[in-house]
Structures are given as structure tokens and as C-alpha cells.
Amino acid sequence: MKITRYLRLAVLAVTVFAGCSREVETSNENVRPEIVVQAYDKLMRVNESSIISVAMEAEARQDITVSWWTDNGRLDAVGSSMMYTAPDSAGIAVIKMVVRDRTHQVCSDSTIIRIYSQLVFLKADDLDYDQVNIISPRWQRFIGIIKKKKIKANLGLIGTSLEKGNSDYIAAVKQLAKNGRFEIWNHGYDHVLQQVGDAGEVYSEFQNSAFAYQKDHLLRTQRLAKSKLGMVIHTFGAPGNRIDVNTKTALDDIADIKVWYYGLPDPPRLVLKRMGELEFPAGNPDFEQFIARYQPENDYIVLQLHPNMWNDEQFAEFEKTIDFLIKQQVTFINPYEYYQLKQ
């Protein structure tokens, strides 16, 4: 059986009883170190196995018994530890640990594990202000589909939209960010692509442009989000996915950005690779081509989307894809949420 990660529940001997319940009170004349349990791992794939290790100080290890329980999956003893094996279908698992000592003092704690068959990121690019409709009808349609299907999507915000947009636009983006289904991410400040400079050089906002320029554009959108939306943006993806080493250097100076779409290797920042396609070419969803290339064995896929370019037929192709993925029991997730779970 392949063990792919460790689920750490650390039992520590401490003098403060935190987050646990006692069945029997101990007397003041014989106070033993009390036990705190902490759990860290929160995300596992179907059929994945994980060692659950118990660590405690030597003086607390004597006369201690530990029992385990789960409502989904299987627990098997492996020496002094346990092995948890996730079920073969996506869902939620609760793992509980109960510790007893010879005085019948009890401490218990539990952790919730999200079980997934495949993670799907819906990377929707180019959210911008619409002077007539505040948010364009196509964007509204896309957002409505996400809500109707009860899934999640992340929306790439162009920074200048927060300068151009009126109070209704600001309120609408704020509401999306608070919804829980949507993550707003930094898609650059002005979405410059394939421009020709004074010397004839071709540049984009984050490719073949100066370090100072790139950092300034990253920070402008970060600051606009804080001042206009009252939020911190944690994910970045470049317009046209055009980047260079200056992009990495600029991001290194912006601690708030934890996730980089299609980025260069950049630890400790989480880089989501380009795995999976739905648009052939960009702006044209094609269900049949998606199916021909779909790889269910991948841990995750990222579907890049441009909803503001779609017509009725293309929206239909998108919905067919979503319905297919729902039947596969995938888990739709947003980038910063994934980062937090992995931490």
C-alpha cells in the first residue's frame, strides 16, 4: 500500500488543558501533565493512505491509552501508530482520537479531512468594469452558472477596473469576494499584451518589461484591492500567461501572494501548473476536445476560461463540461483555499 503523506496528531504533555474534556476531575494533590491533541492534515485523495503518528513526552507515555475512530475510511494499527486509508469516493471524513490515563482523565480531539478524486480550478480571466451593465451580461451569466451548479470559480481581476469602476461595480466585486464560491485574483494592472516599444521590442505587462515596472503593476492591483475592496489578494496569474524572471523577482517582494498560476518554480510560493484545457483556441470552449485530452488520474486540473468572449453555443459547451466533471465527483476548489489546506 502506497503511503503518500503523514497525518500528524501530536499529543503533548503540557500544564494547560486546552480544547479537551475531562470525564473525572483529578485532585490537586496528584496533578499529572495534561494532554493536548493537535491535527494538521486536511486534504487527501481517494484511496490514499496516511500514517497518523502520536508524539508525547516520555513521562506522559506511561499509563496512556489511545483509541481512534473514523466515520469514513479505514484505520489500521501500524506499530504504535495508525494508518488511515481514505474511502474510494469523494466526501468528508472525521477522525477522532481519545487519550486516557490511569486516573481516567480523558482528552479528545478530532480533525476533518476532505477526500477528493480530483481537484478542479476554474481560472476565469479578465474581470473588468462594464460601463453599461457594471458587470457584463456574459460575466453575469458565468457567475450565475457557478452559483446554480453550486461549485467554485476564481476570477482574474484587472486592476484598472477598480479605478474605472463606479461604486456599484466595487460593491458587486466585494459581494463576489464574500460569496464563498469565488476567489478574486490579481490578473495584472492594465492587461498589456504584445505591445511594441520605442526601440521596436515586443513586450507584455509581465514579459520583456523591467523589474520595477512589473513590481509596480503587481502592487497597484494589490493596493487597489485593499483600498477599494477591503481585501488582500493571495493569487496571481499574468495576462496571456506571459512571464519572465523579473516576474518571479517582483513576486518575491510581495509576501501576500501565495499562489502563482502557470508560474516559474518558486518555493515557498505554490505554483499551479498548466494541466488541462477547455478552450481551443483561447475563448472557445470545446467539450469534445476537452474529453479527448481529459486525464482523470491527474491530482488536479486547471481550466482557463474567458467568459466575456463566449456566445450561447460556447456557454453550452462550458456547461456540458461542468456537468461531466460533477458526475466524476471532482472537487471544485479555489487557489488560496488549496494553499491553506496544504499548509
Secondary structure by P-SEA (a helix, b strand, c coil): ccccccccccccccccccccccccccccccccbbbbbbbccccccccbbbbbbbbbcccccccbbbbbbbccbbbbbcccbbbbbbcccbbbbbbbbbbbccccbbbbbbbbbbbbcbbbbbccccccccccccccaaaaaaaaaaaaacbbbbbbbcccccccccaaaaaaaaaaaacccbbbbbccccccccccccccccccccccccaaaaaaaaaaaaaaaaacccccccbbbcccccccaaaaaaaaacccccccccccccccbbbbccccccccccccccaaaaaaaccccccbbbbbbbcccccaaaaaaaaaaaaaaaaabbbbbcaaaaaaaac
